[in-house]
Amino acid sequence: MILSNSEDTSKRYPLADEAIGKTVTAIPLIQPPEILHLQVTERCNFACPKCYLPELNATPPKSELTPQEIQEKVFLPAAEIGVKKVVITGGEPFLYRGLFEVLETAKEYFSEVFVGTSGFFLDERNIPRILETEVDFLQVSLDALSNELLDKLMGCSMVKRLWPNLENLVSERNRRGARTRVVVATVIERDNIHEIPALLDRCQAIGVDSITLQAYHEYDTIYRAEGAEWPACPDYDEAFLQQLSDLIEQVIDAKQNGSQLFPHAEEYFRNLYTFFADRPSLRVRCQADDFLFVDSRGFIRGCLFSEPLGHIDQGLSAYLTSPQYHRFADFKQDCHLCTHGCAYRPPMD
C-alpha cells in the first residue's frame, strides 16, 4: 500500500505533500540521472548516530512498496528515462521481505546493481543467496575494528558477528568464483579515527575489493522549501586533525603506489580533510543530479537530505520536469553542505 497522501505523511511533510499534489506545468528535463538510489525500507536493527535517515524505523512493513510496485513504478520508468545503475539500500535492506525478488528484477533493468548493508544478516543462509543473485557490488558498513567501539558507534550489542560475516562473505565469494565485488564503507569521526588505519589493514588482509571513506556529518534535512538555517560547523581539535591528515596521506601514498583499495580520486581525500578542518572553504559541485532518490513509500527526494519533492504515483518523468525539482536544482548550485559532492557515490565506475 503506497501512502502518497496519508495523514501520517502529511503531518511529517506538510509543505512537500501540498506541493506534490498541485497541478503544474512541466519544465523540460535537465538530464536523466545516472543512478537510482532506492531505499527498500527505512527499518534497521541498529541505531547508528551517523545514520543519514531522517525517519529511522518510522515506516512499517505494510507501508513499504511491494516488489511488484518497485518493478512497475520505479525500475521500469527509471530505465525508460535512461537510468543505468541502481543502489539498493535501507535502513537495512535484508529486513525487507522481498529483497531477493527485487534484486533479481533489478538485474533485468540496470547494467549494475549495488547493495548496501550493515553485514549483520550476511550469515550462512544469506551469503549463498546474495552471491547467487550475482549483484555487482555488495557494500558492508564497518566503522571500527574492535567490538567495543562498534557497539558504541552502532547502538547495538550484537556487533561481534560483523567482521566474521565479512570474512566469510569474501571467502565464500572466492571459493565460488562469484563476480560480486565486496566494498567496505567507513565513516570517519572523532571516536574511531585511531582505529581506522588498523581497520584498513584488516580489510586488505581479508581481501575486500575496495574501501569507501566518508565523513561524519551532522545530518538533517538540508533542503526545505521554507529555507532552514543550517547549524554551525563543529570544531575539531588539533589531535584529531593531525590523525586525519596522517590517514589521508597514507591513503594517497597507497594509491600512488598502485593500491586499488581506494577508488576515489586524490582530490576527494584532500576535500575530506578540508571538510573537517575548514568546512566553510570547501567548494565542490553538488552531484545529487547523478542520482534519483526514492524511499520505501515511493517519495522522491532531490538528495538524501531533502524533503520529498515528488512521488512515484505522479511518475518519474513528471517529477524530473516539475517546478519542485527545478527549484531544488537551483538550490543545489550553491549548496556546499555535504562532504565533496555526493558523499554516498558508490565505486560503480
Helices and strands as residue ranges (DSSP letters): H 7-12, H 14-21, E 35-39, G 61-63, H 67-70, I 71-75, H 76-80, E 85-89, G 93-95, H 99-109, E 112-117, H 126-132, E 137-141, H 147-154, G 159-161, H 162-176, E 181-188, H 196-206, E 210-215, H 238-256, H 266-277, G 279-281, G 288-290, E 291-294, E 299-301, E 308-311, G 312-314, H 316-320, H 323-332
